[in-house]
Amino acid sequence: MNAKKPPQSASPDPGACLDERRRNRRISVRLGVAVRLPASAADPATVERTTTRNISPGDMCFESGLGSRLRTGDTVELDIQLPASKAKAIRGLTDGPLATSERRLLVKGRIVRVEAPDSGDGPSAVAVVFERPPAFHNANG
């Protein structure tokens, strides 16, 4: 009466494991973002204007040329530009006047991963988890 266990794959799909760890579904989208690093003992405050690779309600990945200035555990301030044309892809911005104007998402986040550039001189990929949900603001204010 022993039921046979189904055979297990010798090499499980590594992508499946990664997807199971993520809490939020990511949207692959290129948005303008200003990343602000606070001043440290060694470096002044820095603002880098760059682009996102993907974003979700709780985290995002962006490209950065700041290299060794970014470390896992650092806190950054993010000012994400959300054009009206992209707002329709994010639930909650499709009704009323919010859907017809550019919006800014302001949020603080903690760096959880910094990946080396694909090529020696390209940008790094930086993964950030938001401390709280982003606050929406008009682009003009």
FENGIZI-V485471 format. One record per backbone hydrogen bond with DSSP energy under -0.5 kcal/mol. CO is the residue of the C=O (numbers start at 1). NH is the residue of the N-H. E is the energy in kcal/mol with one decimal. If there is no record, write none. Layout:
((CO:NH:E) (CO:NH:E))
This chain:
((1:3:-0.5) (12:14:-0.5) (13:16:-0.7) (13:17:-1.2) (14:18:-1.6) (15:19:-2.4) (16:20:-1.9) (17:21:-1.1) (18:21:-0.6) (18:22:-1.1) (26:28:-0.5) (27:29:-0.8) (27:55:-1.8) (29:31:-0.8) (31:52:-2.0) (32:81:-3.1) (33:35:-0.6) (33:50:-2.9) (34:36:-0.6) (34:79:-2.0) (35:37:-0.6) (35:48:-2.6) (36:38:-0.5) (36:77:-2.2) (37:46:-1.9) (43:40:-3.3) (46:37:-3.1) (48:35:-3.1) (48:50:-0.6) (50:33:-2.3) (51:63:-2.4) (53:29:-0.7) (54:53:-0.5) (54:61:-2.5) (55:27:-3.1) (58:130:-2.5) (59:56:-2.6) (60:128:-2.8) (61:53:-3.6) (61:54:-1.5) (62:126:-3.0) (64:124:-3.4) (66:69:-2.1) (67:70:-1.8) (69:71:-0.5) (71:74:-2.3) (74:111:-2.9) (75:38:-0.6) (76:109:-2.7) (77:36:-3.1) (78:80:-0.5) (78:107:-2.1) (79:34:-2.2) (80:105:-2.6) (81:83:-0.6) (82:103:-2.6) (83:86:-1.5) (83:87:-1.4) (84:88:-0.7) (86:89:-1.6) (87:90:-1.5) (89:91:-0.6) (90:93:-1.6) (95:98:-0.6) (96:99:-1.3) (97:100:-1.3) (98:101:-0.6) (102:139:-1.7) (103:82:-3.2) (104:106:-0.6) (104:137:-2.3) (105:80:-2.8) (106:135:-2.4) (107:78:-3.3) (108:131:-2.6) (108:132:-0.5) (109:76:-2.6) (110:129:-2.4) (111:73:-3.1) (113:127:-2.7) (115:125:-1.3) (119:122:-1.4) (124:64:-2.2) (124:126:-0.5) (125:115:-3.2) (126:62:-2.3) (127:112:-2.6) (127:113:-1.3) (128:60:-2.2) (129:110:-2.6) (135:106:-2.6) (137:104:-2.9) (138:141:-1.5))
